[in-house]
């Protein structure tokens, strides 16, 4: 099975306040992985306040061989 890293992000204050943006996106990533036989090893997220640290971590983990994609 292919090991993957998920990534979700929200862009606005309303999404951050409600949390729905990240929750819905996370569910969709998990569902996609399940439907396609992928193993979700990490799931990172970003908000307007994280300066894309989640995306950077995901790229570093793939480069380190902790996931296939």
Number of C-alpha atoms within 10 A of each C-alpha: 8 13 17 20 23 19 18 19 20 18 12 11 12 11 15 15 9 10 12 13 17 19 12 11 17 19 11 13 17 15 13 13 18 12 9 10 12 16 16 18 13 15 17 17 19 18 18 12 10 11 10 14 14 19 20 12 17 22 14 13 17 15 12 10 10 15 19 15 15
